[in-house]
């Protein structure tokens, strides 16, 4: 009988992660962050920084929606609905843990980073000078704590769902993957338009969330498989 899903092994995960890492490093090496930021910024600032739709709906509103969705997923660990009914209780725990740890990893790096936002740069009306996020410990004269893109993690952190759903609910897993990527990159674009992040910040957030949520799946998958595949309420 034909398998209901295409096998995806830890080796496949490692290959995809390395390929994605090389792509992000290539963008970093291109030095195009500033050129892309200049599409939205001017010498006097970013005109869309306080745009009502971008700031209140697509930034503040969707961030709160992301927290609400996470809270719903936590509840659904014990009372699952839809495709979450097709995976075990332990798998649902792994899914939620992957989301939480991916978002936490991004926030911890942001706290340690001295990289400032594009809107802080003197080139865009601020006071900071451009310093690569690779130059740890070098202050740029701005507020810092802007790398990687925290808002984009509102979408990318949910990549965890793909790892845990793909075996028992492959169609739902693919839809989950597409939604997480579209939301993550969409929110990253919103912040680029406002001057809050460079494209590299969004790409690194995507890679971090993929890698962390995948690592959780890699480590916990055997533990999850020891439980029954169906845990209906």
N, C-alpha and C positions, 0 to 999 in steps of 0.2 A: 504493500500500500504506500502511496506517495505521502511523504511527510507534509504536515500542514504548514511547515515553516522552513525557511532556508537556515541551515545550521549557522550559528555565529559563535565561534569559540573564543576563549581568552586570547589565543594567538591572533585571531582576526581583529579583536579589539585593540591589541597592541599595534598591529599594522596600521589600522585606521588612525590611531592616536599619533603615531610617529609621522604619518603622511600629513595629517592636519597640522602638527607642530612645525614641520618643514615649510608648509604653506604660510603659516603665521610669521615665521622667522623671515621668509622671503619678503613679505610685506614690510616688516620692520626694516629690512636692509634696503628697501626701495627708497626710503626717506620721503614718502609721499603724504605722510600724515598732515604736514603743514599745508601742502598744496591743496589737499581736499578740504581742510578747515577753512581755507580762504574762499571757498565757494559760498560759504554761509556767513563769514565774518568780514568786517570792514575795519579800517584803522580806528574807528570810534566804537567798535563793539559788534555784537551779534544782534541784528534787528529782531530776531525771533526769540530772544532769550525770555521775554515775558509774554510771548504770545499766549492768549488765554487758552486756546485749544491744546497747544503743546504742553503748557505748564500745568494746567489744572486737570485736564482730562487724560492726556496720554502720558503724563508723568505722575502726578499725585494720585489721580484716579486709578490708573492701572496698577500702580504700586500697591494700593490698598486692596485692589481686586486680587492681586497675586497672593497677598497674605490671607485673604478670605478663602481662596482656592486651596491653599496649603492647609488651612484649618479644616476644610471639608475633607481633604484627603486623610488627615489624621483621624477624623471621625469614621471614615470609610474603611479604616484598617479593621474595625470591629463590625461595622454595618455596611458592607460593600454594595455598590450598585453597578449596573452595566458591566463592562469588561473586567472590572476589578473582582467580580464574582467568580471569574474563571481562573484566578490564581490563588495560591494558598495564603493563609494568614501571615506566614513568615515572609512570603514574597511581598505582600503589601507593606509589611514593616520595612523590608529592604528598600522598596520604592520610596517611601516617605523619608527614610534615613538618607538615601541618596540625594533627594531634593534639599534636605536641610544642610547636609555637609557641603554640597556644592555651593549653596548660597553663603554659608559660613566661610568657606575658603576664600571666596571673592572679597568678603568684608574684612577678613583678617589681613589680606594683602593690601587692601586700600588703606587700612589704618597705619600700616608700616611704610607706605610709599610716600616719597617726597614730591612726586610728580603733580604739578598743578594742572588745572583745566585750561583749555584753549582760551576761554574768556579772561583768564588771568594774564595772558601774554601781553607784553608791550606792543606787539604787532597788531593787537586787536583792542587797544585802548587800556590795557591793564598795566601792571608793573613788573611782571615776571619775565625772565628770559627762558628760551626753550632749552630744556635739558632732557635727554633721552631717559625713558623709564628704566633703562639698563644701568644708569649711573646712580646706583643706590648710595645714599648718604650725601649726595650732592644736592644742595638746596637751590631752587631756581628763583627765589624771591617772592613766590606766591604762597597760596594757602596749602598746597600739597593735598595728599589723600585723594587723588583723583584717578588713580590707576589701580586695578582695571575698572571696567564699567559696571558699577553696581546695579544701575537700573535695568540693564540688559539681562542681568541674572534673574530678573523677575520672570523671564521667559525661558532662558537657557537652563536654569536649575531643574526644570521639569523634564529635561531629556532623560532623567532617571526612569521615567515611565516606560520608555521604549525598551530598555534592557529587560524589565521584568514582565512586560506584557507580550513580547514578540513570540514566545514559545507557545502560549495557550491562546492568544488572541492576536494573531499577526496583522490583521487588517486594522484593528484598533490601535495596535502599536505603531503602525506606519502613520496613521492619522495623528497620533500623539506626537510622533517625531516631527512631522511637518508643522504642526501647530506650535511646538516649542521653538523650532528654528525661525519660523516666520515672526513670532512674537518677539523673540530675542533680538533678531536683526532689526525688526521694525522699531523696537524701543531704543536700540542703539542709534538708529538713524535720527530719531526724535532728539536725542541728546546731542548728536553731532550738529543738527540744525540749530540748536540752542547755544552751542558753544561749550557744552559741558564735557565732551569727550572727543578723542580722535578715533578714527576707524580701528587703529591697532588696539585700543582699549576694549572695543566690542569683540574683536577677534580673539583676544586673549581670554576674555570672559567666556566665550563660547568654548574654547579649548579646555579651560579649567573645569567648567561645569560638565562637559563631556567626560573628561578624564576622571574627575572625582566620582561622579555618579557611576561610571563604568567600573572604577576600582571597587566601589562598594558592592556592585553586582558580582564582580570577579571573586571577591573574598567571601561573600555571603551566599553565593548561589547553591553550594552543596548543603549548607545548613537549611536553606529554604526548601530544597528538593526532598528533604527527609520528611516533610509534612505532606498531607494529602493535597492534591492539586485544587480541589474544590472545597471552599469553606463558606457555604451559603448561610446567611443569617437565619 
